[in-house]
Amino acid sequence: MILENEYIRLIFGLKLKQIRTERNLSLYGLSKITGLSKSYLNEIEKGKKYPKTDKIILLAKALEISYDQLVSLKLDKNLAPVGRIFQSKILKEIPLEHFGIKENTLIDIIANAPAKVNAFITTLIEIAQHYNFTRESFYLASLRSHQEANNNYFHELENQIESFSKAFHIDLLHRVETSELKKILKEEYGYKIKKIEFEKHSNEKGLRSIYIKKTKTLLLSKKLVEQQIAFIYAKELAYNFLEYKERLYTFSWIKFDNFDQVINNFYASYFAGSLLISKQTVTEKLKNIFKQTEVDYDELKNLIQFFNASPQTFYHRLTNILPKEFNLQNLFFLRVSHKVNSKNYHIEKELNLISNPSLTHNDSDEYYNRRCVCVNVLKMYVDQKKSNLIDVQILKSPQNNNNYLIFSTITKSKSIENVYRIISLGILINKNTSKKIKFLNNPSLAKQQTKDLSEDYQIFDSQNRIAKPVALEQKEQNKATQSAVEMIIDKYSN
């Protein structure tokens, strides 16, 4: 947060520059009539320095304005929105450094063109209000932009994985065992690990773990399978090995207080996926699968099962590896849940690395377009009555004439009754894709076409509401879960 004295300097500088330009005075001219150096006046206008009383008197006299008016923090209507931005936490909350922007640079832009920035800020505020854009939404949108800007591949983290494997003598080319990760957490980092039934304390069925910093206790849900436990262990190792101070203490997360927690949570998850799923192994095996003229479903299944990781972690790991190792950069990832006898398909996670996509827009028609991928896979699952299904198909989108190669896996939730999860990875088909993946031209590859998007997608809950109050329900659920988490932490902190 910008400190009060910083805010005062910035506002004084903005007002001084505004009044000077209104008087048609250059910095040189103001310097000449006040006796103050041009460089000193420039630093004042940029908010870097605040003049002493005698110099303020000189400036007020030269600009023919009262002392009180010059030092007042009250801004006219042209600068008021800019003042609100300075007074808020926004400049500290925007993850500027992740986009190569320095805070001082942004402040200079605002100071040099306050009227234009005012119009821009006002537009942003109106957009945010219109779409109910929360701080959490902003953080997550910033994270997605950060991933997209880097093609979701982070070289430094990959190097950290190599350093970790050498430090603890872990062979990444072999399956990383859960027991080994647990041993490192306990012996190297002093963790205590306990399994409990979270459902006794909360109705939140998605809560998998809680880390209690005071006692270094990691609480795990008794309903977790080995792959889920391995990911949590790997993520905790990431927090410790990468020495992240700002972190989230629950998985799945309930709330976050700042962007550092969001980005560190992502980096820790990236680290965990990279630790469990070797880039070298996946690359070599995928090359063999891609060079085949027919889809080898057994090899795909064996590849996924080779690692101590869930299908979701595997597919998400592919969004790191495919852009880097295969130059397949136009990807999207989806995790969709569906409850038996329900008409709803809830998109729980998504990542879009496709330029100008049609499958990842957020209006209702595009929502229908995305979910159709999962509906097709689910129907196959139900018809074939399999416990696990891997599917590969080509999705044809008539809206933009794009084709997508879709890899999907469907599994039944082990923690929530009658709920299925469909994990899908889509690759935009272009010349490069056809060159890299030989089986694309095989006529036996299933091809699906999205239906006409003019088809209405509406779910009515009652005569007065066209959709369930999902956001409100989630907010209330988060409050209840947070209360339960605090009670659990208090219980295990002694």
Backbone torsions as a table, in degrees:
resi	resn	phi	psi	omega
1	MET	NA	136.0	178.3
2	ILE	-65.4	125.9	-178.6
3	LEU	-68.4	161.2	-175.2
4	GLU	-60.0	-42.1	-178.8
5	ASN	-67.6	-32.4	174.9
6	GLU	-64.3	-44.5	179.9
7	TYR	-60.1	-43.4	-179.8
8	ILE	-62.6	-42.6	179.0
9	ARG	-63.0	-44.4	-177.5
10	LEU	-64.1	-44.9	-179.4
11	ILE	-65.4	-42.8	178.3
12	PHE	-60.6	-43.7	179.7
13	GLY	-63.0	-42.7	177.8
14	LEU	-62.2	-44.1	-179.5
15	LYS	-65.4	-41.4	179.8
16	LEU	-61.8	-44.7	-179.3
17	LYS	-66.3	-40.4	179.6
18	GLN	-62.3	-46.6	-179.2
19	ILE	-66.1	-41.0	-179.7
20	ARG	-61.0	-45.6	-178.9
21	THR	-68.6	-33.4	176.1
22	GLU	-63.6	-29.4	178.5
23	ARG	-87.6	3.7	-178.5
24	ASN	58.9	37.4	179.6
25	LEU	-104.9	134.3	171.9
26	SER	-83.3	167.7	174.9
27	LEU	-60.7	-38.0	177.9
28	TYR	-61.6	-43.7	-179.1
29	GLY	-64.6	-44.2	179.1
30	LEU	-64.7	-36.5	177.8
31	SER	-62.7	-39.9	-176.1
32	LYS	-68.1	-38.5	-175.8
33	ILE	-87.6	-12.6	179.1
34	THR	-106.6	-19.2	-176.1
35	GLY	80.3	3.4	177.8
36	LEU	-90.7	142.4	-176.0
37	SER	-66.2	151.4	180.0
38	LYS	-63.0	-41.3	-179.7
39	SER	-64.3	-36.9	179.1
40	TYR	-66.9	-42.9	178.5
41	LEU	-64.7	-37.3	178.5
42	ASN	-63.1	-40.9	178.9
43	GLU	-67.9	-33.2	176.0
44	ILE	-64.8	-46.2	-176.8
45	GLU	-66.8	-26.0	178.2
46	LYS	-87.6	2.5	177.0
47	GLY	79.4	14.9	-178.1
48	LYS	-88.4	-25.0	179.9
49	LYS	-136.5	151.1	175.9
50	TYR	-121.2	122.9	-174.3
51	PRO	-70.4	154.2	175.7
52	LYS	-74.3	169.3	-173.1
53	THR	-56.2	-44.7	-176.7
54	ASP	-64.1	-33.3	179.8
55	LYS	-76.4	-32.6	175.9
56	ILE	-64.0	-39.9	178.2
57	ILE	-61.2	-42.3	177.5
58	LEU	-60.2	-45.3	-178.9
59	LEU	-65.4	-43.8	-179.9
60	ALA	-60.8	-42.8	-179.5
61	LYS	-65.5	-44.0	-178.1
62	ALA	-65.8	-33.7	-177.5
63	LEU	-93.7	0.2	178.2
64	GLU	57.1	53.5	179.5
65	ILE	-139.8	153.4	-178.8
66	SER	-73.3	153.6	178.2
67	TYR	-58.6	-46.7	-178.0
68	ASP	-62.0	-39.0	-179.7
69	GLN	-66.8	-35.4	-178.5
70	LEU	-71.9	-37.8	-176.7
71	VAL	-89.5	-9.6	179.8
72	SER	-62.9	142.3	177.8
73	LEU	-84.1	-3.8	179.0
74	LYS	-72.8	129.7	-178.1
75	LEU	-110.0	149.6	175.7
76	ASP	-73.9	175.1	-172.3
77	LYS	-63.2	-24.8	-179.5
78	ASN	-71.9	-30.9	-177.4
79	LEU	-105.5	-7.6	-175.2
80	ALA	-57.0	-45.8	179.3
81	PRO	-62.7	-37.0	177.7
82	VAL	-63.6	-39.8	177.5
83	GLY	-62.0	-39.8	179.0
84	ARG	-64.1	-37.2	177.9
85	ILE	-64.0	-45.4	179.4
86	PHE	-62.9	-37.7	-175.0
87	GLN	-76.0	-23.5	-178.8
88	SER	-84.3	-175.2	179.1
89	LYS	-92.3	4.6	-165.9
90	ILE	-61.1	-39.5	-178.8
91	LEU	-66.9	-26.5	177.2
92	LYS	-85.5	-26.2	-176.8
93	GLU	-84.9	-26.1	176.9
94	ILE	-69.3	125.5	-178.9
95	PRO	-76.7	64.6	-173.0
96	LEU	-57.5	-41.8	-173.8
97	GLU	-62.8	-26.4	-179.4
98	HIS	-74.8	-11.2	178.3
99	PHE	-115.6	15.2	176.1
100	GLY	72.9	26.8	-178.6
101	ILE	-115.8	132.6	175.7
102	LYS	-92.6	145.1	-178.5
103	GLU	-59.0	-40.6	-180.0
104	ASN	-61.7	-35.0	178.2
105	THR	-63.8	-43.4	179.2
106	LEU	-64.6	-41.0	178.6
107	ILE	-62.5	-39.4	177.8
108	ASP	-62.2	-40.4	179.3
109	ILE	-62.6	-44.5	180.0
110	ILE	-63.5	-41.7	-178.0
111	ALA	-68.6	-33.6	-176.3
112	ASN	-81.0	-23.5	-179.2
113	ALA	-142.8	63.2	-175.3
114	PRO	-61.7	-35.3	-178.1
115	ALA	-65.8	-44.8	-179.6
116	LYS	-68.8	-40.2	177.9
117	VAL	-64.8	-37.3	177.4
118	ASN	-57.6	-47.4	-179.9
119	ALA	-63.5	-39.9	180.0
120	PHE	-65.0	-45.0	-179.5
121	ILE	-64.0	-43.3	179.2
122	THR	-59.8	-40.7	177.9
123	THR	-62.7	-45.0	178.8
124	LEU	-60.4	-42.5	-180.0
125	ILE	-62.3	-42.8	-179.9
126	GLU	-64.8	-41.4	178.0
127	ILE	-63.2	-45.1	-179.1
128	ALA	-61.3	-42.5	179.8
129	GLN	-67.7	-39.1	-177.5
130	HIS	-65.2	-38.9	-177.1
131	TYR	-101.5	11.6	179.1
132	ASN	53.1	49.4	-174.7
133	PHE	-81.2	108.7	-176.5
134	THR	-88.7	171.8	175.9
135	ARG	-61.9	-40.3	178.9
136	GLU	-61.6	-42.4	178.3
137	SER	-61.6	-40.2	179.5
138	PHE	-63.6	-45.2	178.8
139	TYR	-59.1	-47.4	-177.0
140	LEU	-68.1	-36.0	176.2
141	ALA	-65.1	-38.5	177.6
142	SER	-64.2	-41.2	178.6
143	LEU	-62.8	-45.8	179.5
144	ARG	-61.0	-40.0	178.1
145	SER	-63.9	-38.9	177.6
146	HIS	-63.1	-41.6	177.8
147	GLN	-65.2	-45.5	-178.3
148	GLU	-64.0	-39.6	-179.1
149	ALA	-63.9	-25.4	-179.1
150	ASN	-107.6	13.4	-175.1
151	ASN	51.9	30.3	177.8
152	ASN	55.8	28.8	176.9
153	TYR	-125.7	127.0	-175.4
154	PHE	-124.6	102.9	-173.3
155	HIS	-60.1	-40.4	-178.4
156	GLU	-62.4	-39.0	178.6
157	LEU	-68.1	-37.7	177.1
158	GLU	-62.5	-38.6	177.0
159	ASN	-66.9	-36.4	178.5
160	GLN	-64.2	-35.2	176.9
161	ILE	-62.4	-43.4	178.2
162	GLU	-61.6	-42.2	179.7
163	SER	-64.5	-41.1	179.3
164	PHE	-63.6	-44.7	-177.9
165	SER	-63.8	-35.7	177.8
166	LYS	-71.9	-40.5	-178.0
167	ALA	-63.9	-34.6	-175.8
168	PHE	-112.9	11.7	176.1
169	HIS	52.8	53.1	176.9
170	ILE	-105.6	125.6	178.3
171	ASP	-85.7	105.8	-176.1
172	LEU	-70.2	-15.8	179.8
173	LEU	-79.3	-10.1	176.0
174	HIS	-111.6	166.3	179.5
175	ARG	-61.8	127.3	178.8
176	VAL	-84.4	117.2	-174.1
177	GLU	-82.9	144.1	179.8
178	THR	-60.8	-39.7	-177.6
179	SER	-61.8	-34.7	180.0
180	GLU	-70.6	-39.8	177.8
181	LEU	-64.1	-41.4	178.4
182	LYS	-62.0	-42.2	-179.0
183	LYS	-62.6	-40.6	178.6
184	ILE	-65.2	-43.2	179.0
185	LEU	-58.8	-42.4	-175.8
186	LYS	-76.6	-45.8	-173.7
187	GLU	-83.9	-35.8	-177.7
188	GLU	-88.1	-38.5	-173.2
189	TYR	-113.9	4.1	172.4
190	GLY	69.4	30.8	-178.9
191	TYR	-75.9	146.0	164.8
192	LYS	-108.1	132.8	-175.2
193	ILE	-123.4	126.3	-179.5
194	LYS	-134.4	146.5	175.0
195	LYS	-105.6	130.7	180.0
196	ILE	-135.7	170.2	176.2
197	GLU	-99.1	100.1	-178.7
198	PHE	-63.0	-28.0	-176.9
199	GLU	-62.7	-20.6	176.8
200	LYS	-70.4	-20.4	-176.9
201	HIS	-110.8	-21.3	-173.7
202	SER	-151.5	152.0	175.2
203	ASN	-85.9	-2.7	-179.6
204	GLU	-73.5	103.5	-175.4
205	LYS	-78.3	-12.5	-178.8
206	GLY	-89.4	-2.6	-179.2
207	LEU	-73.5	120.7	-176.1
208	ARG	-109.1	-34.8	-176.9
209	SER	-154.4	156.1	173.2
210	ILE	-136.5	131.3	174.9
211	TYR	-106.1	126.8	-179.8
212	ILE	-104.6	107.6	-173.2
213	LYS	-62.3	-41.0	-174.6
214	LYS	-57.8	-41.4	-176.6
215	THR	-111.1	5.9	-177.2
216	LYS	52.1	43.6	-178.8
217	THR	-104.5	127.5	175.8
218	LEU	-105.9	114.8	178.9
219	LEU	-96.7	130.2	-179.0
220	LEU	-119.2	143.9	174.8
221	SER	-68.5	138.7	179.2
222	LYS	-67.8	-15.4	-176.1
223	LYS	-87.4	-2.5	-176.8
224	LEU	-72.1	144.2	172.5
225	VAL	-90.9	169.7	-173.4
226	GLU	-58.7	-41.5	-178.6
227	GLN	-61.9	-38.7	178.2
228	GLN	-67.4	-40.6	178.6
229	ILE	-64.7	-41.6	179.5
230	ALA	-59.7	-42.1	-180.0
231	PHE	-64.4	-43.1	179.5
232	ILE	-63.1	-43.8	177.2
233	TYR	-60.0	-45.2	-178.6
234	ALA	-63.8	-36.7	179.0
235	LYS	-68.4	-40.7	176.7
236	GLU	-64.6	-37.9	175.7
237	LEU	-62.7	-37.0	178.0
238	ALA	-62.5	-47.7	179.3
239	TYR	-55.5	-40.0	-177.9
240	ASN	-78.4	-47.9	-176.9
241	PHE	-65.6	-38.1	179.5
242	LEU	-84.7	-5.3	175.1
243	GLU	58.9	46.2	177.5
244	TYR	-82.3	125.3	178.1
245	LYS	-88.1	-42.4	177.0
246	GLU	-84.1	117.4	-176.7
247	ARG	-152.0	168.7	173.7
248	LEU	-96.5	147.7	-174.1
249	TYR	-110.5	-3.0	176.2
250	THR	-124.3	152.2	174.8
251	PHE	-140.2	117.0	4.5
252	SER	-73.8	159.7	-175.0
253	TRP	-71.0	148.4	178.2
254	ILE	-102.8	-45.6	178.8
255	LYS	-154.0	162.3	172.4
256	PHE	-138.4	151.1	-173.0
257	ASP	-99.8	-21.7	-178.2
258	ASN	-155.7	169.9	-175.9
259	PHE	-69.8	-29.8	178.3
260	ASP	-58.1	-38.9	177.4
261	GLN	-63.8	-39.5	-179.0
262	VAL	-66.9	-49.0	-176.7
263	ILE	-69.1	-37.3	179.1
264	ASN	-69.0	-34.9	175.5
265	ASN	-62.9	-41.7	177.5
266	PHE	-65.0	-46.9	-179.4
267	TYR	-61.5	-39.8	178.9
268	ALA	-64.9	-39.2	177.8
269	SER	-66.9	-40.6	177.7
270	TYR	-60.9	-45.9	178.8
271	PHE	-58.7	-45.6	-178.5
272	ALA	-61.6	-47.1	178.8
273	GLY	-61.8	-38.7	-179.6
274	SER	-70.3	-34.9	179.1
275	LEU	-68.2	-40.9	-177.2
276	LEU	-80.5	-26.1	-174.8
277	ILE	-126.3	104.3	-176.5
278	SER	-66.3	127.1	178.0
279	LYS	-61.2	-42.5	-177.7
280	GLN	-63.3	-44.9	-178.8
281	THR	-64.9	-47.0	-179.9
282	VAL	-61.4	-43.8	-178.1
283	THR	-60.9	-47.3	-178.7
284	GLU	-64.1	-44.5	-177.8
285	LYS	-70.8	-36.7	178.5
286	LEU	-67.2	-37.3	177.6
287	LYS	-58.6	-40.6	178.4
288	ASN	-67.1	-39.3	179.7
289	ILE	-69.3	-42.1	-176.6
290	PHE	-69.6	-25.1	-176.9
291	LYS	-83.8	-6.3	177.8
292	GLN	-76.3	150.5	179.0
293	THR	-85.3	-11.2	174.5
294	GLU	-128.7	152.5	178.9
295	VAL	-68.8	123.9	178.0
296	ASP	-97.5	92.0	-175.6
297	TYR	-65.9	-34.0	178.9
298	ASP	-64.5	-41.8	179.2
299	GLU	-66.4	-38.2	176.9
300	LEU	-62.2	-45.4	-179.9
301	LYS	-63.9	-43.5	179.3
302	ASN	-64.0	-36.8	179.2
303	LEU	-63.5	-46.4	179.5
304	ILE	-63.6	-41.8	-176.5
305	GLN	-77.6	-13.2	179.1
306	PHE	-63.9	-32.3	-174.9
307	PHE	-96.5	153.7	176.5
308	ASN	-84.9	62.9	-174.4
309	ALA	-151.0	153.6	179.4
310	SER	-75.4	161.9	174.8
311	PRO	-56.5	-35.6	178.7
312	GLN	-62.0	-46.7	179.6
313	THR	-63.3	-38.8	179.7
314	PHE	-62.9	-51.9	-178.2
315	TYR	-63.5	-37.6	178.8
316	HIS	-66.7	-34.9	177.4
317	ARG	-64.6	-32.7	177.8
318	LEU	-63.1	-28.2	178.2
319	THR	-70.0	-16.5	171.9
320	ASN	-85.2	-42.6	-168.7
321	ILE	-82.0	-43.0	-175.8
322	LEU	-60.7	-43.9	178.0
323	PRO	-64.3	-38.0	-174.9
324	LYS	-79.2	-49.9	-171.0
325	GLU	-90.9	-23.3	-176.5
326	PHE	-119.9	-2.3	-177.7
327	ASN	58.1	31.8	174.7
328	LEU	-100.3	93.0	-168.3
329	GLN	-100.8	-14.2	-179.1
330	ASN	-96.0	89.3	-173.8
331	LEU	-126.7	159.0	164.6
332	PHE	-141.6	149.2	-179.6
333	PHE	-123.9	136.2	178.9
334	LEU	-136.8	140.5	166.1
335	ARG	-123.9	119.1	-175.5
336	VAL	-121.3	136.1	176.9
337	SER	-110.8	149.8	-179.4
338	HIS	-145.9	131.6	176.8
339	LYS	-99.1	138.3	-178.8
340	VAL	-54.1	137.1	179.3
341	ASN	69.6	12.2	175.8
342	SER	-105.0	150.9	177.4
343	LYS	-91.4	-4.1	-174.1
344	ASN	-91.7	142.3	172.3
345	TYR	-126.2	106.4	-171.8
346	HIS	-94.1	117.6	176.9
347	ILE	-77.7	108.7	-176.0
348	GLU	-90.2	-35.5	179.5
349	LYS	-142.8	145.7	175.4
350	GLU	-155.7	150.0	174.7
351	LEU	-140.5	127.5	-177.9
352	ASN	-114.0	117.2	174.8
353	LEU	-118.5	25.1	-179.7
354	ILE	-103.0	129.4	177.6
355	SER	-73.2	126.7	175.5
356	ASN	56.7	52.5	-173.2
357	PRO	-80.4	160.0	170.3
358	SER	-106.4	-19.0	-175.1
359	LEU	-83.7	-7.0	-171.5
360	THR	-125.3	15.7	173.4
361	HIS	-75.6	164.3	-169.3
362	ASN	-108.3	7.1	176.4
363	ASP	-77.6	171.9	-171.4
364	SER	-63.9	-37.6	179.9
365	ASP	-62.7	-44.5	-178.9
366	GLU	-70.9	-29.9	174.5
367	TYR	-60.6	-43.2	178.1
368	TYR	-62.0	-41.4	-178.4
369	ASN	-61.4	-42.7	-179.9
370	ARG	-68.1	-44.8	-173.3
371	ARG	-69.8	-20.2	-178.1
372	CYS	-62.1	-30.5	176.7
373	VAL	-58.3	-46.4	-175.9
374	CYS	-74.5	-32.9	178.2
375	VAL	-62.7	-43.3	179.8
376	ASN	-60.8	-44.8	-178.8
377	VAL	-66.5	-40.5	-179.1
378	LEU	-63.9	-40.4	178.9
379	LYS	-61.6	-39.6	177.8
380	MET	-64.5	-39.2	-179.7
381	TYR	-62.2	-47.9	-178.2
382	VAL	-64.8	-43.0	-178.2
383	ASP	-64.7	-40.0	-176.0
384	GLN	-90.6	-10.1	177.2
385	LYS	51.4	49.7	178.7
386	LYS	-99.1	151.4	178.1
387	SER	-80.1	-21.6	179.4
388	ASN	-151.1	134.2	-176.4
389	LEU	-134.7	131.9	171.4
390	ILE	-111.8	127.9	-176.1
391	ASP	-129.5	143.9	174.3
392	VAL	-129.9	128.0	179.1
393	GLN	-151.0	163.4	175.2
394	ILE	-102.9	127.5	178.6
395	LEU	-103.7	123.5	-179.5
396	LYS	-102.7	124.9	-179.3
397	SER	-107.0	109.0	-178.0
398	PRO	-69.9	-16.2	-176.6
399	GLN	-68.3	-35.0	-179.4
400	ASN	-132.6	10.7	178.7
401	ASN	62.8	20.0	176.6
402	ASN	-89.1	147.7	173.1
403	ASN	-116.3	146.6	-177.3
404	TYR	-130.7	135.1	172.2
405	LEU	-88.8	120.7	-173.9
406	ILE	-113.9	123.2	170.7
407	PHE	-103.5	129.3	-177.5
408	SER	-136.9	146.6	172.1
409	THR	-133.2	136.6	178.3
410	ILE	-119.9	134.6	178.2
411	THR	-136.7	156.3	177.2
412	LYS	-90.7	133.7	179.8
413	SER	-62.6	135.6	179.5
414	LYS	-91.6	-12.6	-177.8
415	SER	-107.7	-22.2	-178.9
416	ILE	-121.5	123.2	-173.8
417	GLU	-66.2	137.0	174.7
418	ASN	60.1	30.2	177.2
419	VAL	-117.0	132.6	177.9
420	TYR	-112.9	148.5	176.8
421	ARG	-121.8	131.1	179.0
422	ILE	-113.1	119.8	178.2
423	ILE	-104.4	126.0	-177.6
424	SER	-130.6	140.1	173.2
425	LEU	-122.7	122.1	-178.9
426	GLY	-110.0	138.4	178.4
427	ILE	-122.9	124.8	177.3
428	LEU	-65.2	129.3	-179.0
429	ILE	-86.6	120.0	175.5
430	ASN	-142.2	-168.7	-177.4
431	LYS	-61.5	-39.9	-178.6
432	ASN	-67.1	-41.5	178.9
433	THR	-61.9	-44.7	-179.5
434	SER	-64.0	-32.1	178.7
435	LYS	-71.8	-37.4	-176.0
436	LYS	-81.8	-33.7	-173.7
437	ILE	-116.1	104.8	-170.9
438	LYS	-70.9	-31.9	-174.6
439	PHE	-77.0	1.0	179.1
440	LEU	-60.0	-33.1	-175.9
441	ASN	-90.1	4.4	179.9
442	ASN	-73.6	124.1	-177.0
443	PRO	-64.2	-19.0	-178.8
444	SER	-78.0	-12.0	-179.3
445	LEU	-67.4	125.6	-176.5
446	ALA	-61.6	135.2	178.6
447	LYS	-121.6	129.4	178.3
448	GLN	-120.9	149.7	177.6
449	GLN	-122.6	132.4	178.2
450	THR	-65.0	145.2	-179.9
451	LYS	-71.9	165.2	177.8
452	ASP	-56.1	126.0	-175.5
453	LEU	-75.4	2.4	173.1
454	SER	-75.0	-13.1	178.2
455	GLU	-63.1	129.5	-177.9
456	ASP	-70.6	141.8	174.9
457	TYR	-124.2	95.1	-175.9
458	GLN	-135.1	138.8	177.3
459	ILE	-124.1	118.9	-177.8
460	PHE	-103.2	129.6	-178.7
461	ASP	-97.7	-31.8	179.4
462	SER	-161.8	179.2	179.5
463	GLN	-68.6	-23.7	-175.7
464	ASN	-102.7	-8.9	-177.3
465	ARG	-135.9	130.3	-178.7
466	ILE	-88.7	-10.9	177.2
467	ALA	-153.8	154.5	179.5
468	LYS	-66.7	147.9	-179.8
469	PRO	-75.3	67.6	-172.3
470	VAL	-60.3	-45.5	-177.1
471	ALA	-62.7	-43.2	179.8
472	LEU	-66.1	-43.1	179.0
473	GLU	-62.1	-40.7	-180.0
474	GLN	-66.4	-38.6	178.8
475	LYS	-62.3	-44.7	179.3
476	GLU	-67.5	-37.9	178.0
477	GLN	-64.4	-41.2	179.0
478	ASN	-62.7	-37.5	177.9
479	LYS	-63.3	-45.6	-179.3
480	ALA	-65.0	-41.2	179.8
481	THR	-66.5	-41.6	178.8
482	GLN	-60.5	-41.0	178.3
483	SER	-62.8	-42.6	178.9
484	ALA	-65.7	-40.4	179.0
485	VAL	-62.2	-43.1	178.9
486	GLU	-61.7	-38.1	178.7
487	MET	-67.0	-41.2	179.4
488	ILE	-65.5	-43.9	179.8
489	ILE	-61.3	-42.8	179.1
490	ASP	-62.5	-37.4	-178.9
491	LYS	-67.3	-38.6	-174.9
492	TYR	-100.8	14.0	179.5
493	SER	-93.3	-3.1	-178.0
494	ASN	-100.6	NA	NA
